[in-house]
Amino acid sequence: MSALSVSSSLLGLFIGLMTFLFIFRIILTWYPQVDLNRLPFNLIAWPTEPFLIPLRQLVPPLGGVDITPIIWVGIFSLARELLLGQQGLLTLMH
């Protein structure tokens, strides 16, 4: 197995996991009473919060709703398609 293949697999796993976590983060925004510092919710909040903090400074909440997790799902989906999709850069390098 080549290094490019391994790195593509790891990148795909990372992007998939982060997309999954951000989708859960979007669902958690529907329940503002949830304490993100307690298990199992901190397992979702801990890896996503470093991505959300800088984006929140650029994109304020719209109507009191934090849309930054939605933006990150779009960013990770775009990155997956550009890098690993059928015509993605890493796919074409194989």
C-alpha positions as CSV (number, residue, x, y, z in Angstrom):
1,M,0.0,0.0,0.0
2,S,1.5,3.3,-1.0
3,A,2.0,6.3,1.2
4,L,-0.5,8.3,-0.9
5,S,-3.1,5.6,-0.5
6,V,-2.6,5.5,3.3
7,S,-2.7,9.3,3.6
8,S,-5.9,9.4,1.4
9,S,-7.5,6.9,3.6
10,L,-6.6,8.7,6.8
11,L,-7.7,12.0,5.3
12,G,-11.0,10.5,4.3
13,L,-11.5,9.1,7.8
14,F,-10.7,12.4,9.4
15,I,-13.0,14.4,7.1
16,G,-15.8,11.8,7.6
17,L,-15.4,11.9,11.3
18,M,-15.4,15.7,11.5
19,T,-18.4,15.9,9.3
20,F,-20.2,13.5,11.5
21,L,-19.3,15.4,14.6
22,F,-20.4,18.7,13.1
23,I,-23.8,17.2,12.2
24,F,-24.2,16.1,15.8
25,R,-23.1,19.6,16.8
26,I,-25.9,21.1,14.7
27,I,-28.4,18.8,16.3
28,L,-27.1,19.8,19.8
29,T,-27.9,23.5,18.9
30,W,-31.5,22.5,19.0
31,Y,-31.2,21.7,22.7
32,P,-29.6,24.7,24.4
33,Q,-30.1,23.2,27.8
34,V,-27.5,20.5,27.0
35,D,-24.2,21.0,29.0
36,L,-21.4,20.5,26.4
37,N,-18.9,20.1,29.3
38,R,-20.4,16.7,30.4
39,L,-20.1,13.3,28.9
40,P,-21.1,12.3,26.2
41,F,-21.6,15.8,24.8
42,N,-18.1,16.9,25.5
43,L,-16.9,14.1,23.1
44,I,-18.6,16.1,20.3
45,A,-17.8,19.6,21.6
46,W,-14.1,19.1,22.3
47,P,-12.9,18.3,18.7
48,T,-15.3,20.8,17.0
49,E,-14.9,23.8,19.2
50,P,-11.4,24.8,18.0
51,F,-12.9,25.0,14.5
52,L,-15.9,27.0,15.6
53,I,-14.2,29.7,17.7
54,P,-12.4,31.5,14.9
55,L,-15.3,31.2,12.5
56,R,-17.7,32.7,15.1
57,Q,-15.6,35.9,15.1
58,L,-16.2,36.2,11.3
59,V,-19.9,35.0,11.2
60,P,-22.1,36.2,14.1
61,P,-25.2,34.3,15.0
62,L,-28.1,34.9,12.7
63,G,-31.3,35.5,14.7
64,G,-29.6,34.0,17.7
65,V,-28.7,30.8,15.9
66,D,-25.1,29.8,15.5
67,I,-24.7,28.7,11.9
68,T,-20.9,28.0,12.1
69,P,-21.3,24.2,12.4
70,I,-23.4,24.3,9.2
71,I,-20.6,26.2,7.5
72,W,-18.0,23.7,8.6
73,V,-20.1,20.8,7.3
74,G,-20.0,22.5,3.9
75,I,-16.3,23.2,4.1
76,F,-15.5,19.6,5.0
77,S,-17.9,18.3,2.3
78,L,-16.2,20.5,-0.3
79,A,-12.7,19.4,0.9
80,R,-13.7,15.8,0.6
81,E,-15.0,16.2,-2.9
82,L,-12.0,18.3,-4.1
83,L,-9.4,15.9,-2.6
84,L,-11.0,12.5,-2.5
85,G,-14.0,12.6,-4.8
86,Q,-14.2,10.8,-8.2
87,Q,-12.3,13.7,-9.8
88,G,-10.5,14.8,-6.7
89,L,-6.8,15.8,-6.6
90,L,-5.6,12.8,-4.5
91,T,-7.8,10.4,-6.5
92,L,-6.3,11.5,-9.8
93,M,-2.8,11.1,-8.4
94,H,-3.2,7.4,-7.9
